[in-house]
Structures are given as C-alpha cells and as structure tokens.
Amino acid sequence: MLKSFPVVATDPGVTRQVLSECPDLMVVAFRFAHAGAEGKLHNHPHIQSTYVESGRFRFSVAGEAVEVGPGDSFVIPSLAMHGCVCLAPGRLIDTFTPRRDDFL
C-alpha cells in the first residue's frame, strides 16, 4: 500500500521525507539545498545505508572523513557517530533498519 509522507525541515537548508516504511525497514530522502548545509553529528541504534543520488558530501563516520558523490553508497553501523556537510546541493537516500519511529 502506498503512503504519502510530508517533507520536514530538519536543519537550515535540509529537508527530510520518508519514502516508505514498515517496522523492519525505512527509506528516507534528505535534500540539501546549498553547499554548507549540514546533517549534524549524531548517532542512533539503527543500521543506516546511505546512497548519494546527487550532489557532493563530506561525511564523518566514527571519526573518519570521506567525500562522496553521485552513485556512492556506504553503511553506517549502529551507534556510530556520524554527520555530513554538503559540498554541492543534492539528495541522499537513507535506509534504516529497523524503522526510525522518531521520523513518523
């Protein structure tokens, strides 16, 4: 069954929209409107996979920095401290397991 979820402002220049979800899995799009917009450092118990649909980003994951662009994908382990800075506007597609109930 298809559901529609609202676009939510998260940080300056950043929005989030749940694309699909069930108790075991959630897919979320994050849009970064301009260079310098940030996904602030945080952690959570969920395993996260990030796919870069467009744009360029510098991620910090567990103290390691990496620059990623379109087509790149990586996994962020449960409880790993992570965040990103947008280098060029774009969109990230994040998948979480289990679902992020705080996003609903």
Backbone torsions as a table, in degrees:
resi	resn	phi	psi	omega
1	MET	NA	128.9	179.9
2	LEU	-83.0	134.5	175.9
3	LYS	-120.3	155.7	175.5
4	SER	-113.7	131.6	-178.5
5	PHE	-117.9	147.6	-178.5
6	PRO	-74.4	157.4	170.2
7	VAL	-84.1	130.3	-175.2
8	VAL	-121.7	129.5	174.0
9	ALA	-72.4	131.3	-178.4
10	THR	-111.3	-48.1	177.8
11	ASP	-140.5	165.0	178.9
12	PRO	-54.2	122.6	178.9
13	GLY	81.9	6.7	-176.9
14	VAL	-128.2	133.0	172.5
15	THR	-125.6	159.0	-179.2
16	ARG	-130.4	139.5	172.6
17	GLN	-140.8	122.0	173.1
18	VAL	-66.2	131.7	178.8
19	LEU	-98.0	-38.4	177.7
20	SER	-162.1	157.5	-178.6
21	GLU	-161.6	154.3	168.1
22	CYS	-151.9	171.7	-175.7
23	PRO	-56.2	-30.0	-175.7
24	ASP	-94.9	-10.0	-171.8
25	LEU	-157.1	146.3	176.1
26	MET	-144.2	137.9	176.4
27	VAL	-116.1	128.9	-172.7
28	VAL	-135.1	136.4	174.8
29	ALA	-101.3	131.9	173.6
30	PHE	-114.7	122.8	178.5
31	ARG	-106.4	129.2	178.2
32	PHE	-109.9	115.5	-170.6
33	ALA	-78.4	-24.2	-175.6
34	HIS	-156.0	158.0	175.1
35	ALA	-59.2	141.1	-179.9
36	GLY	96.4	-18.7	175.9
37	ALA	-63.0	143.9	-173.6
38	GLU	-125.6	145.1	162.7
39	GLY	-100.6	103.2	-171.4
40	LYS	-60.5	151.9	178.2
41	LEU	-56.4	132.7	179.8
42	HIS	-162.2	173.4	170.6
43	ASN	-145.5	166.4	-180.0
44	HIS	-160.0	161.6	-177.4
45	PRO	-74.5	-10.3	-176.6
46	HIS	-77.5	145.3	167.6
47	ILE	-79.5	136.1	-176.5
48	GLN	-125.1	132.6	169.7
49	SER	-111.0	131.4	179.8
50	THR	-116.4	131.7	175.1
51	TYR	-118.8	129.1	179.2
52	VAL	-89.9	105.5	178.2
53	GLU	-75.5	-41.2	179.4
54	SER	-157.9	163.9	179.6
55	GLY	88.6	-175.9	176.5
56	ARG	-134.7	143.3	-174.8
57	PHE	-143.0	146.9	170.0
58	ARG	-108.3	115.5	179.8
59	PHE	-101.9	147.1	167.7
60	SER	-116.8	122.5	179.0
61	VAL	-130.6	115.5	179.6
62	ALA	52.2	40.5	176.2
63	GLY	84.9	-2.8	178.2
64	GLU	-104.9	134.3	179.9
65	ALA	-100.2	142.2	177.2
66	VAL	-147.7	141.5	175.7
67	GLU	-101.7	133.6	-176.4
68	VAL	-131.1	155.4	179.1
69	GLY	-141.7	-172.0	-174.8
70	PRO	-50.0	131.2	179.3
71	GLY	90.5	-14.3	178.8
72	ASP	-75.1	149.8	179.4
73	SER	-149.4	147.2	179.3
74	PHE	-157.9	165.9	-179.2
75	VAL	-112.4	137.4	175.5
76	ILE	-109.2	117.5	-177.4
77	PRO	-66.0	158.5	175.2
78	SER	-52.7	134.3	176.2
79	LEU	69.6	1.6	177.3
80	ALA	-70.8	130.8	175.8
81	MET	-69.8	129.7	-177.5
82	HIS	-153.4	160.1	177.4
83	GLY	-174.4	175.9	-179.6
84	CYS	-150.1	160.0	172.2
85	VAL	-122.5	131.9	178.2
86	CYS	-76.8	127.8	176.8
87	LEU	-99.1	-29.9	174.8
88	ALA	-146.8	136.4	-174.9
89	PRO	-51.2	144.3	-179.7
90	GLY	179.7	-167.1	-175.5
91	ARG	-134.6	134.8	174.8
92	LEU	-108.0	141.3	173.9
93	ILE	-112.8	113.5	-178.7
94	ASP	-107.9	139.0	175.3
95	THR	-118.0	133.6	-178.1
96	PHE	-122.2	140.0	171.2
97	THR	-135.5	127.5	-8.7
98	PRO	-70.6	-176.0	179.8
99	ARG	-55.1	144.9	173.2
100	ARG	-86.2	94.1	-179.0
101	ASP	-62.7	-25.4	178.3
102	ASP	-69.6	-11.4	177.7
103	PHE	-90.3	-8.1	-177.9
104	LEU	-92.6	NA	NA
